[in-house]
Amino acid sequence: MKPQDDKLDAYWMPFTANRAFKAAPRMFVAAKDMHYVTDDGRKVLDGTSGLWCVNAGHSRPRIVEAVKKQVETMDYSPAFQMGHPSAFRLAERLAHMAPGDIDHVFYCNSGSEAVDTALKIALAYHRARGEGHRNVMVGRERGYHGAGFGGISVGGIPANRKAFGSLLPRVDHLPHTHNPKENAFSRGQPAWGAHLADELETRIIALHDASNIAAVIVEPMAGSTGVLIPPQGYLERLRQICDKHGLLLIFDEVITGFGRLGPCFAADAVGVVPDMITIAKGITNGTVPMGAVLVRRGIHDAVVNSAPPGMVELFHGYTYSGHPLATAAAEAALDTFEEEELFKRAQELAPYFEQAVHTLSEMPNVIDIRNMGLVAGIELESKPGKPAERAYNAFLKCFEKGLLVRTTGDIIALAPPLIISKAQIDELVGMLGDALKEAGRD
Ligand SMILES: Cc1ncc(COP(=O)(O)O)c(C=O)c1O
């Protein structure tokens, strides 16, 4: 068969309504700073940092130059039994940025791989200490931890799980923390909900026994299921219970890492040090695929020291772990974040952003608005019998007006690049407000 350039058939798109998309495609062909450019030459304001990843804005010069230079110098270096300097430099830097005694870095290529890696490290750690019976994993309802088998097992999105069989055999889930009756229209961390962490002890540990549980994994702020903000004291409580029973606590910071909530990590924002942090997305500013697990010293040491000298200690890794283009992009992204003080900027802009997004409470069908740092969720009342349709229509109307938003169910998520200006925040909220008004008439 002869390939045809203008055909859309062959590409089976991920997490996309393929037939609807191919009937009315939306194509980006360029991007710079806060904007995309469509194939018909329209500028679109990026209200979602691509897919929560372009934290410093698009095609930033330092990152572009670093990747160009790297690909000319060395395109690839084997990940196993060989190294290259940038991978070590970046790991040292991430270890310094990470909270507490988190000081080791295991590279992979995506958030999904980071999650599966963290779960495997948790199992390897317990086994190295002679507690290999600890193999129950605890996730949370409405959690998203990527699309791998490990990630969908601990994840709590029914649609992502239902077609794929029995998944990991021993998993349980905490309740999610969102209750519109108790915490609707909260600004920042809601006061209600810390007690939901107690279910880890009163139900899950009571059922499985702590001696069988390996780890608890949560997104400190759940992004993909519609911006669920951690209640005040909730993550602290999870930490206490995990400590009491010897469970590892994993924060999945694939979205929250690199300034989304202000400080570099959500762990810093709430003052809780987990045992591992999964990262991806913003680490390279979305430029080159990359993920990593940041690991506490004791976990690393237990696994590494349990193997005989000269032997591979952890039988895990990827051809592209620490790929030179990814590490070059990441080093340059961290330089950009630092030079432009973007995390501080996010923190300073957050109150303005909060004020602006909450003005949308007057718009038709809005039943909740919640926010933290430079992220917000706007929840719409679903049309009877047609869940997700209203938000999807609003998404299409935003796109027509020149704004990219992300929707999940009937929730619209905003997570603009940290370089957004106040005037662009006003523009974003203006376009979204108009789209909601129009969607309300349909
Ligand atoms: C919290 C979280 N974990 C994991 C992932 C998966 O990342 P990736 O799509 O890079 O595999 C995502 C993606 O949105 C995420 O939000």
The ligand as an SDF file (V2000), in Angstrom:
LIG
                    3D

 16 16  0  0  0  0  0  0  0  0999 V2000
    0.0390   11.4740   38.1600 C   0  0  0  0  0  0  0  0  0  0  0  0
    0.3990   10.8280   36.8590 C   0  0  0  0  0  0  0  0  0  0  0  0
    1.1180    9.7040   36.8710 N   0  0  0  0  0  0  0  0  0  0  0  0
    1.4860    9.0940   35.7360 C   0  0  0  0  0  0  0  0  0  0  0  0
    1.1270    9.6080   34.5220 C   0  0  0  0  0  0  0  0  0  0  0  0
    1.5380    8.8990   33.2590 C   0  0  0  0  0  0  0  0  0  0  0  0
    2.4910    9.6050   32.5880 O   0  0  0  0  0  0  0  0  0  0  0  0
    2.8320    9.2340   31.0640 P   0  0  0  0  0  0  0  0  0  0  0  0
    1.6420    9.6290   30.2580 O   0  0  0  0  0  0  0  0  0  0  0  0
    4.0760   10.0450   30.7940 O   0  0  0  0  0  0  0  0  0  0  0  0
    3.1090    7.7730   31.0230 O   0  0  0  0  0  0  0  0  0  0  0  0
    0.3940   10.7830   34.4560 C   0  0  0  0  0  0  0  0  0  0  0  0
    0.0010   11.3630   33.1620 C   0  0  0  0  0  0  0  0  0  0  0  0
   -0.7840   12.2800   33.0790 O   0  0  0  0  0  0  0  0  0  0  0  0
    0.0050   11.4070   35.6570 C   0  0  0  0  0  0  0  0  0  0  0  0
   -0.7360   12.5200   35.6630 O   0  0  0  0  0  0  0  0  0  0  0  0
  1  2  1  0
  2  3  1  0
  2 15  2  0
  3  4  2  0
  4  5  1  0
  5  6  1  0
  5 12  2  0
  6  7  1  0
  7  8  1  0
  8  9  2  0
  8 10  1  0
  8 11  1  0
 12 13  1  0
 12 15  1  0
 13 14  2  0
 15 16  1  0
M  END
$$$$
